[in-house]
Amino acid sequence: MTLAINSPTAWSATAPSFANANTSDGPISSTLLALLETMNAAAPFSRATTILDVGTGAGIAIVSLFRRFGVSLPSSCIVLATDFASGMVDAVRNKKNAEVTAGNLIWSKVTPAIMDAQDLSDIESATVSHYMSNHCIFFLPEPRKAILEAFRVILPGGIIATSSVITSEWMEIVLKARERVRPMLPGFRIVAEGWDSEEGIRKEHELAGFTDVEVKEVPMQISVANVRGFVDGFVINGNNPGFVMFKEGLTNDEILRMGDELEKLILDKCPNEPRALNGITLVVVGKKK
């Protein structure tokens, strides 16, 4: 079974909501900032020649990159924004055009392109100085292919920065709600094998050839101030593939019941305000010698 999270069509359908998202809020914002800061500490963006953002989505990482390190980027540096979903690439292209038209010329550095993280054959070997991919590779069917492709395109002395969720109260309770509704429904692996522990993720990068691999834990949090609104907006009616995958295989009636169970579980987990579900992401950097 192909999960929605592995479908470019499903992700394209969500592009407008991602394009309008507040990039300084949400569960990935803390991870993204840590990824950029750690990357810059290991290989300053001031020496970047080509920055590759894999799984760019609507360009949230690029927005953060320009806000935090834009003044440090060399004038000749280019930024490749790649995603396997055409809708996401279109969103980045629209963002670029709007920013350049408004006079924010740093966005002229950006080249959006449709590309699968597991096949970067359109990029020449040893041409990328900085490779970044936030909350993407651990969802892939074959993440090792993606890491091997990363190693191929990164030039000697270049750097990779990736991230992976290792604990998530949100994922744990939504799976529990799903099991209460349909206990015998086949399960699925959310995080790829080898990407759900510090030891595993370090090994995956080292097997690809990266050295000086550093792994750090970064806390993340999803606010659920309005529990029923959260359940209805993201689970019952939402089309984000990261949430849709939990509904796959359920009938409409079962989805509604899962929503009710999820509401109970959130209130049990977070009886007092402000309510939030916590997790831990691993941010990983490695170098190519």
PyMOL commands that set and color helices and strands:
alter all, ss='L'
color gray80, all
select helices_A, chain A and resi 4-6+8-13+15-19+29-42+45-47+60-72+86-101+105-109+137-139+143-153+169-181+198-208+227-236+241-244+252-269
alter helices_A, ss='H'
color red, helices_A
select strands_A, chain A and resi 50-54+78-83+110-114+128-133+154-168+211-223+276-287
alter strands_A, ss='S'
color yellow, strands_A
deselect
rebuild
show_as cartoon
